[in-house]
Amino acid sequence: MKAFITSYWKTLIFFTMIGLVGGFFTGLYLLESYPADIRQQLIDEMVASGLGRFPVDVVLGAITAVQSAGYGLILGTLGILLSKKVGLWRDERTINKKPLLLSVAAACVGGLALILPDILFFGRHSPAIMDSYAVKPTIPYLLATVTYGAVIEEVMLRLFFLSLIAFLLHLLFGKRHTPPSTTILVIANLVAALLFASGHLPATFILLGDSPLIIFRCFLLNGGFGLLFGWLYCKYGLRYAMIAHGGCHIVSKLIWILFL
């Protein structure tokens, strides 16, 4: 364990600090997106718990910051250990040109792909979708997407969960002393992508409702991007999944701000 800490303490501090920042702004964004009745319910709960003298946004931000930092530290540690066992961890200290260009290209195409399906199809069948674009992204929302979304979600879903599924499948069905097969990695990526999509359902239901169309949209878009990020993680390493994930958010939000 001492050797592990010596080797990866900087990486784990990075995950933890991004978790604190991203979690705080995620809490602020969530409060902004909640309907008035849910915000009032939160205020009532805070008053009942003795926290009513503090601003609700600060309290919620602090809670989500601590949770997110815990994800970064604990799941980051377990994820590195698991990914090393299945051969998915990369220790490179530099960014390589080819995977970087692929990640940037994925971010540009992905940013468009987050917007166009709503404009061309989903928005025509669900007015709530296009109504959501009427309110421009706030600063907390933008900061949350490029910190919590791009880093902590990748630590949770790719570094930890995808590696865990690959490790368990290889333990059950793989050959000893060999890396996990492509089939095992594909299945692990698919399972992680489905979990990634399902994790977006609660916030999606609050914002857009819970119709079958909205559920299909969530699994199509979030699940599809989860597969893409998982492929980048398996093929090139976690940093490139993070770059693509954060880039998708940046491109899509720029389109939203400038053109919608």
N, C-alpha and C positions, 0 to 999 in steps of 0.2 A: 504493500500500500504506500510506503514511503516513496518508492521509486515512481509509482503512478502519480502521486501528488507533485513530485518534483518535475515530472514530465508535462503534466497537464493543468497545473494550477492557474496559469494565465488563461487558458481556454475556459476553465470553469468560472473564473472571476468575470470573464467577458460575458458568459451566459447569464451569470447571476446579476450583473449590473444592467445588462440589457433587459433582463426580466423585471428589475425594479422600475426602470424608466418606462418600458413598454406596458407593464402591468398598471402603472399609475394612469397613463394616458388612456389605456383601455377602459379603466373604470370611469374616467371622465366621459369618454365616448359613449359607453353603455348608458350612463345616466342621461345624456343628451337624447339618446334614441328611444328611451322608455316613454310610453304614454304617461299622461299626467296622473292617472290613477295608480300606476305602479310606482312612480316617483313619490307620491304621497304615502304609499304603503311603506316605502323604505324610510321616509322621514318618521313615520309613526313608530316603526320598529327601533329606530335609533333613539327616539325619545324614551321608549319603554326600557331600553338597555342602558340608559344614562349617558348616551353620547349625543343627546339633542343639542348641546351647546356648541358642537362643532359643525362646520358646513358639511352637508351630506356629500358633496362632490369630493371633498378632501378625504372623508372617512372611506368612501367607496374606493377611491383611488388608492389609498393606503392599503386597504384589504387586498385588492387585486394585485398591487405591487408585491406584497409579501408572498402571495400565492404564486405569482409568476416567477419571482426570484427562486422560490423553492423548486418549481419545475425545472428552471435552468440548472440549478446546482445538483439536485438529486437525480433527475432524469438524464441530465447531461453526463453525470458520473457513470450511471448504469449504462447509458447509451454508448459511451466510449468503450467500456469494458465489453459489452455485447458485440459492438461493431468490429472490434479487434478480433473477437473469436470467429466471426464469419467473414473476415477479410474485407470489410466495407470501410474501415477507418483509413484515412489518408493523413500522413504526417507531414505533407509538403509545407514548406514555409513560404512558398511563392505562389502566385496566381499564374496558371498556364494559359497561353493565348487561345488555343483551340476550344477548350471547355468554357473559357470566359466568353468568347464570341458566341458560342452556342447558347449560353445562359442569357446573354444580352438579346440575342435574336428571339429566344423563347419569351423573354420579358416583353418585347415589342409586339410580337404576335399575340401573346397571351393577354396583354393589356387591351388590344382590340377585341379579342375573343370574349373578354368579360363584358364588353359594352354592346357589341353588335347583335348578339342573340336577343337581348332585351329590346333593342330598337326594331329589329326585323321580325321578331316572332312573339316573345313572351310578353312584351309590353302591350301588344295588340289584344291580348287575351286577359291581361290582368292590369287594370288601371293603376293599382297600387304600386306596381313596379315603376312605371313612368313617373308617377307622383313622387316617388322617392328621389328621383333625379332633380326635382325642383329645388330641393334644399342642397346647396353646395357643401362639399366636405369641409368640416371644421379642422382647425389646427390639431386638437387632440386626436381626431379620427385619423388624420394623415400620419401623425407621429406613431400612433398605435399600430397602423398597418405595416410600417417599415421597421418597427422594433419587435413588438410582440408577434405580429403576423409572420414576418420574414425570418426571425431568429427563433423565438420560443416555440412557435408551432412546428418549425422544422426539427428542433431538438426533441420535442414530444413525439411527433408522428413519424419522422424518418429516422433520426439517430436512435431513438429509444424503441418505438413500437415496431417499425419495420425490421430493425435488427433483431428484436426479441422474437418476432414471428419466424424470421429466417433461421434463427438459432434453434428454436423449438422444432421446426419442420426438419431441419438438418439432423437434429438429434434423433428424431423419430424415423426418418426415411432416408437420410443421406448415408454416404459411405464415410467411415472414419478416416481421418488423416487426409481428407480432400476438401476443397472449398465447397460451399453450397452450390447446387446445380442452378442453371438458369431458370428451370421450372420453379424451384423453391423460391428464388428471388422474385419471379413474376407474381407468384401467389402472395408472397409477403407484401409486395408493393400494392397489389389489388386490395388486400385486406386493410392495409394502412390508409389507402385512398378512400375506401368506403367509410372508415372511422373518421377520417378528416372531413368528409362531406357531412356525415351525421352530426359531427360536433358543431357544424354551422346551422343546424336546423333550429335550435331554440331562438337565436337572434333573428333568423329569417322569419320565423313564425310571428315574432313580435312586430317586425317591420312590415311584413308583406302578407301575413295570414298563413293558413295551413292547408290550402287547397292541394289536390293531387298535382296540379300544374306547378305549383311553387315547390313541392317536394321533388318533382322530376327535375326542375331547373336546378335546385340545390345539388342534387347528386350528379347531374350532367356537368355543370360548370365546376363545382368544387372537387368532385370526384375526378373529373378529367385533368384538372390542374394538379391534383394530388398524385396521379399517375406520372405526370410529367416531372414533377419535383422528385418523386421517388426514383425515376429512371436516372435523372441527373445525379442523385445521391449514390445510387448503386454503381453507375458508370464512372463518375469522376470525383465524387466526394461531396460532403455536406455543404461546403462553402458555396458550391455552384448551385445547389438547390436553393440556398438562402438568397443568392444574387438574383436568380430567376424569380423567386417568390416576391422579393421586395420590388424588383423591377416591374413585375406585372401590376402591382398596386400603384406604383408611381405613374406608369403609362396610362392606366385606366383612369386614375384620378385627374391627370392632366387633361385627358379627353373630356372628362366630366366637367371640369372647371371651365375649359376654354370653349367647348363646342355644344354643350347640352344646357 
